[in-house]
Amino acid sequence: MNRPEYVLVGLGELLWDMLPGAKKLGGAPANFAYHAQALRGKGVVVSCVGGDDLGREILRQLGDLGLDQKYVEVDGGHPTGTVTVELDADGDPNYTIHEDVAWDYIPFTSGSLGLAGRADAVCFGSLCQRSEVSRTTVRQFLKATPRGCLRIFDINLRQSFFNQETVQTMLELSNVLKLNEEELMVVANMLGVNGSETNVLNQLVERYALRLIALTRAANGSRLFGPGLESNHPGFPAEIADTVGAGDSFAAMLALGLLGDISLDRVNEHANRVASFVCTQSGATPPLTNSLKDYLRGGGVPGAGECPGR
């Protein structure tokens, strides 16, 4: 029996990552939508680009990737977003995120409202809420989603573009939280949550009625934690090109696994497997191998050399 095609929405920033030597389509929500589509879901981007050459190029590339462009608005008054990305010796990115760009002005339209009503999952972060317009749109969209929709707060703390009010409000509107170890420390301190890692996770789950927290540990895998649920995976070794987009691919695989009612251990393993492959490639949206795409449909584990791991 074929699995249903779930609608997974990436809501927020859409931009160009200006990597050393090249530019790549970027923005965590767009990366999430791409990987959701690559993993056999229906990925949809809700964002805004400028009416400039960079914006037109983004729209062309979304089309080339098979992503729906219907919900990407064009703003003639602001430029398409760009982020200058510098990689350290380990391939980890450092970002300079330019301000007052098109994705700061994402409108909430009748089309967005209709999409929200049929979304199976929506992934969003803190960054696009640095502006009042996009912040309002994110909150309206989330409130319009069905009761059973996965609302994944992939927190992505960047520079100074977050505050306690945003984090707390988004947690109240979410049912899944994804963050890394460093971000967990920031959030715990911000919200006055103390104790061991397990105690912090448990308090966040209880305080915000979360279905699950995904705590990623870079090369050391990930921990999935929820009410009466836990899964740990040590990760896989990888020859890293860069880590841009790896977390977004992890979030996409996590969403599809939860929607498909796949066992938590299996979801955790394959989310690490997909993210590790992305780490071996340049940029956030590399083509995935067929075995990675089909793993949850019974495609089995990737063959030797296809996915070195994370």
Phi, psi and omega in degrees: 000134178286143176285151177294154176272105181281146177264116182241121188254130169261114188247114177144220190292141177223124194199179171256126168276115180272086181279162175303114176091352182194163171246145183228144174303135184210191189102122186306315180297321178293320177298318178301313181297319179300311183290326174300319178292316181297330182268019172084017170264190174249101182271132181228135178257131171244112184196201182206137175237166178280162176275049185237181182299321180295323177293316179296324179292323176299315181297320177297317183291322175301318177298317179298328180276358180080016181267143179293127180260001188301330186255016173260109182278158177246124181249110182285351184263354182222147182285157173298140183292144173224152176227126175277123184246125173244136182257136176276186185296337180266004181083006179279138186274145167244130190249139164245109189261116185280145191257171178054054182242176190302319183288355170284352186231045179289119180276155172261109187254172176297326176295318178298320179298317178296319178297316180304321183291343180240014180284136173271332177207146174223132181245133185210164181228197180267337191297312187289353179269014176291340179247150184296320183297306181292325177300315179297319180298315179302315184290321177295318180298312183298320181291340181268358181282156178295160182304320184274001181294138172284120178249099191260112177269093176272094204298320174044065178291122184232128176048234180251018188271051175199160177206173185297319182299315179297312182299314182294316180296318180293324176296323179293334180265359186254164167232354173226134176242130174239131179199167178258178186297319179295317179294326177300319179296318180296313181296316180300315179295318181297321185262003178069037179257126187239167175112193180291169178305315180297318179296320179296313179299316181296319179294321178294317178301314183288317185295322186249012177051047182279142175284325185198147167242130174255112179255112181266147186235032180054236184292348183261018172088219188200160177233125175254129189220130177206184180299109181071013183232143172200140174215133177239139175226135185281353184082177181234147175293147182212149171268105193276129169273305168199164184258009181297126177087351183297315180295327179290322176293324176300314181297320180295315179295320177301313181299313180296322178294318179294319179296324181275003179057039176279150180301144185299320179297319181292319177298315182298316179299312186284330175298320175295322182295315179294313181299324180295320178298317179300324178296334181276355183247160177273129178089172189272343189232056178286156173298139177266151177289156181299324181291327175292318181297322191259006187303315182282356174258016178094017182284351178081184181279153179298151177286169181304132176086347181284322183217094184296341178106174187248000000 
